[in-house]
Amino acid sequence: MGFRVVSAEEKAEAIRLVVEMKYSIPKACEQTGVGPTALRRWVWRWRKEQIGAAQTARPQDQDLIVRCRPDALLEAENDVLKKQLPSHLKVLFGRRP
């Protein structure tokens, strides 16, 4: 059993049957002649792309995203720890108590 090359139009039609027309995967497979595994994969990828397109960050969230980067968090934690050095260790690191 070999693979059949499916055009972009055929993929789009199969996805449309499942998403817009609410066909079940097996029924859409009968209509289009593609395999159920391929059709499930196409629909899954299409839905993932739709979710990704809808989840764009708002400008006010960009600052939060930047502040929550792992390196920014690590720097903030290090600054707090440096400020809390005991006085006898401050001498070792060249800081006056």
Beta strands, then each sheet from edge to edge (+ up, - down):
end
